[in-house]
Amino acid sequence: MYLFNLTNTSLVISEGVSVGVHYYWDIFGFSVHGQVFIVIWFVVLLLIVLSLLGTSKLERIPSGSQSFAEEIIQTTSDIAKNQIGESLYRPWIPFVSTLFLFILLCNWSGALVPWKLLELPHGELAAPTNDINTTIALALLVSIFYFGGGIRKKGLGYFKRYVQPTPILLPINVLEDFTKPLSLSFRLFGNILADELTVSVLVILVPLIIPLPIMALGFFASTVQALIFSTLAAAYIAEAIE
Amino acid sequence: MDSLISSASVIAAGLSVGLAAIGPGIGQGNAAASAVEAIARQPESENSVRGTLLLSLAFMEALTIYGLVVALSVLFANPFTS
């Protein structure tokens, strides 16, 4: 999946800022970006630990970690409920919630964890979502899920929506299936990469205090991006299964 | 890298972000103005207006970000140089 291969031409803008420098692993003949995998495993581990903590001692009156987990699930299932609707949203809560939490923690892990303390041979550890391969994988996952949901709901009648309201719109409707994952992945990738680049460049110019408001803005923007990604995923699913 | 191609790429990268920022800038200004108006008229609806505003602002910002992606791909993954 090398749509934009940011690998062959890497460029070091200045000391400390580099784009397209990767730490390669060779796995079964594929060369993968190791720094992305390390951070993703960290995020997945964190999510597993949090969910185990939240569900280990279930009580009727929740307290501590259980009520924290319930609050999070309440928020994320509201995303699905607002888009998909009261009657159909329940089976989609796990997918939408997983997307939201995974992307949120991926975005946050770039700014909040002092990865600079870990030295890699090439490249550096950062948010996994600033690699376009991660975001395209997530966007294609959304495509697969809304196709699957639509076909499971309506069978082959799902494809009738391409010629509605008139068959003239067929090319536009087909094109939409390609632009959806494209815009989803580019939006997330561009926003996170822009955040991290701005902070890195500012840190080089003025190392103290001045980058802090930009970091806070990036922190806020990455929350909104996670929200938007999951909201749009839920909206596409709602469109397919309605 | 050919010097003509590289200079053209740098100019194109600057233009793609700069031009892509114009439209969303106007749009975000309009949206924020309307949101402020709505809050001034109905202060009790502030929370829902704020949520909708943030979501739509992020959608508009995505348009500039597409320009940024084009600029980045022109700078770091230029298809005409290899």
Interface residues (C-beta under 8 A of the other chain):
Chain A: F4 N5 L6 N8 T9 S10 L11 V19 G20 S183 F186 R187 F189 G190 N191 L193 A194 A221 V224 Q225 L227 I228 T231
Chain B: L54 L55 A58 F59 E61 A62 I65 Y66 L68 V69 L72 S73 L75 F76 A77 N78 T81 S82
